[in-house]
């Protein structure tokens, strides 16, 4: 069973890419988001969306690694 935060962030990645990359692809990936095809513009959109939805500052250096992104956001929500 997936973590709800992880699922929500995967959906947000998909939205930031205009669904060119699915949430399922993000969750199954073993590579960076860039390796999946997420562009730098999509990463910026993702950071903005996360900051707006969760009210936390996101370290842009962690955004490309999905596992680190999930851990960073989870840590900021505690």
C-alpha positions as protocol buffer text, in pm:
chain_id: "A"
residue {
  index: 1
  type: UNK
  ca { x: 0 y: 0 z: 0 }
}
residue {
  index: 2
  type: UNK
  ca { x: 138 y: 337 z: -102 }
}
residue {
  index: 3
  type: UNK
  ca { x: 177 y: 627 z: 135 }
}
residue {
  index: 4
  type: UNK
  ca { x: -96 y: 891 z: 76 }
}
residue {
  index: 5
  type: UNK
  ca { x: 163 y: 1170 z: 58 }
}
residue {
  index: 6
  type: UNK
  ca { x: 370 y: 975 z: -193 }
}
residue {
  index: 7
  type: UNK
  ca { x: 59 y: 917 z: -404 }
}
residue {
  index: 8
  type: UNK
  ca { x: -42 y: 1283 z: -388 }
}
residue {
  index: 9
  type: UNK
  ca { x: 304 y: 1400 z: -489 }
}
residue {
  index: 10
  type: UNK
  ca { x: 310 y: 1153 z: -780 }
}
residue {
  index: 11
  type: UNK
  ca { x: -23 y: 1294 z: -900 }
}
residue {
  index: 12
  type: UNK
  ca { x: 126 y: 1643 z: -868 }
}
residue {
  index: 13
  type: UNK
  ca { x: 426 y: 1540 z: -1081 }
}
residue {
  index: 14
  type: UNK
  ca { x: 186 y: 1410 z: -1346 }
}
residue {
  index: 15
  type: UNK
  ca { x: -9 y: 1738 z: -1337 }
}
residue {
  index: 16
  type: UNK
  ca { x: 312 y: 1942 z: -1362 }
}
residue {
  index: 17
  type: UNK
  ca { x: 396 y: 1751 z: -1681 }
}
residue {
  index: 18
  type: UNK
  ca { x: 43 y: 1794 z: -1821 }
}
residue {
  index: 19
  type: UNK
  ca { x: 4 y: 1418 z: -1775 }
}
residue {
  index: 20
  type: UNK
  ca { x: 284 y: 1335 z: -2017 }
}
residue {
  index: 21
  type: UNK
  ca { x: 421 y: 1121 z: -1734 }
}
residue {
  index: 22
  type: UNK
  ca { x: 169 y: 927 z: -1528 }
}
residue {
  index: 23
  type: UNK
  ca { x: 160 y: 908 z: -1151 }
}
residue {
  index: 24
  type: UNK
  ca { x: 205 y: 530 z: -1184 }
}
residue {
  index: 25
  type: UNK
  ca { x: 525 y: 586 z: -1385 }
}
residue {
  index: 26
  type: UNK
  ca { x: 655 y: 820 z: -1115 }
}
residue {
  index: 27
  type: UNK
  ca { x: 578 y: 568 z: -839 }
}
residue {
  index: 28
  type: UNK
  ca { x: 740 y: 281 z: -1031 }
}
residue {
  index: 29
  type: UNK
  ca { x: 1050 y: 474 z: -1139 }
}
residue {
  index: 30
  type: UNK
  ca { x: 1391 y: 383 z: -1011 }
}
residue {
  index: 31
  type: UNK
  ca { x: 1552 y: 685 z: -1177 }
}
residue {
  index: 32
  type: UNK
  ca { x: 1539 y: 1061 z: -1140 }
}
residue {
  index: 33
  type: UNK
  ca { x: 1239 y: 1254 z: -1259 }
}
residue {
  index: 34
  type: UNK
  ca { x: 1457 y: 1405 z: -1532 }
}
residue {
  index: 35
  type: UNK
  ca { x: 1536 y: 1054 z: -1654 }
}
residue {
  index: 36
  type: UNK
  ca { x: 1161 y: 998 z: -1682 }
}
residue {
  index: 37
  type: UNK
  ca { x: 1138 y: 1305 z: -1902 }
}
residue {
  index: 38
  type: UNK
  ca { x: 1030 y: 1569 z: -1651 }
}
residue {
  index: 39
  type: UNK
  ca { x: 1159 y: 1903 z: -1780 }
}
residue {
  index: 40
  type: UNK
  ca { x: 1308 y: 2182 z: -1572 }
}
residue {
  index: 41
  type: UNK
  ca { x: 995 y: 2390 z: -1636 }
}
residue {
  index: 42
  type: UNK
  ca { x: 779 y: 2105 z: -1503 }
}
residue {
  index: 43
  type: UNK
  ca { x: 1000 y: 2081 z: -1193 }
}
residue {
  index: 44
  type: UNK
  ca { x: 945 y: 2453 z: -1129 }
}
residue {
  index: 45
  type: UNK
  ca { x: 570 y: 2405 z: -1170 }
}
residue {
  index: 46
  type: UNK
  ca { x: 589 y: 2113 z: -928 }
}
residue {
  index: 47
  type: UNK
  ca { x: 774 y: 2315 z: -663 }
}
residue {
  index: 48
  type: UNK
  ca { x: 516 y: 2594 z: -690 }
}
residue {
  index: 49
  type: UNK
  ca { x: 227 y: 2348 z: -662 }
}
residue {
  index: 50
  type: UNK
  ca { x: 375 y: 2173 z: -358 }
}
residue {
  index: 51
  type: UNK
  ca { x: 446 y: 2501 z: -182 }
}
residue {
  index: 52
  type: UNK
  ca { x: 93 y: 2625 z: -254 }
}
residue {
  index: 53
  type: UNK
  ca { x: -85 y: 2305 z: -150 }
}
residue {
  index: 54
  type: UNK
  ca { x: 116 y: 2216 z: 159 }
}
residue {
  index: 55
  type: UNK
  ca { x: 236 y: 2558 z: 270 }
}
residue {
  index: 56
  type: UNK
  ca { x: 598 y: 2445 z: 297 }
}
residue {
  index: 57
  type: UNK
  ca { x: 919 y: 2560 z: 133 }
}
residue {
  index: 58
  type: UNK
  ca { x: 1065 y: 2297 z: -97 }
}
residue {
  index: 59
  type: UNK
  ca { x: 1438 y: 2258 z: -152 }
}
residue {
  index: 60
  type: UNK
  ca { x: 1467 y: 2272 z: -534 }
}
residue {
  index: 61
  type: UNK
  ca { x: 1777 y: 2054 z: -512 }
}
residue {
  index: 62
  type: UNK
  ca { x: 1567 y: 1763 z: -387 }
}
residue {
  index: 63
  type: UNK
  ca { x: 1288 y: 1782 z: -641 }
}
residue {
  index: 64
  type: UNK
  ca { x: 1447 y: 1566 z: -912 }
}
residue {
  index: 65
  type: UNK
  ca { x: 1480 y: 1264 z: -680 }
}
residue {
  index: 66
  type: UNK
  ca { x: 1124 y: 1159 z: -599 }
}
residue {
  index: 67
  type: UNK
  ca { x: 1209 y: 958 z: -285 }
}
residue {
  index: 68
  type: UNK
  ca { x: 1405 y: 1252 z: -141 }
}
residue {
  index: 69
  type: UNK
  ca { x: 1123 y: 1489 z: -234 }
}
residue {
  index: 70
  type: UNK
  ca { x: 867 y: 1276 z: -50 }
}
residue {
  index: 71
  type: UNK
  ca { x: 1092 y: 1254 z: 257 }
}
residue {
  index: 72
  type: UNK
  ca { x: 1161 y: 1629 z: 253 }
}
residue {
  index: 73
  type: UNK
  ca { x: 794 y: 1725 z: 228 }
}
residue {
  index: 74
  type: UNK
  ca { x: 696 y: 1470 z: 493 }
}
residue {
  index: 75
  type: UNK
  ca { x: 961 y: 1609 z: 728 }
}
residue {
  index: 76
  type: UNK
  ca { x: 839 y: 1964 z: 678 }
}
residue {
  index: 77
  type: UNK
  ca { x: 478 y: 1865 z: 751 }
}
residue {
  index: 78
  type: UNK
  ca { x: 561 y: 1724 z: 1095 }
}
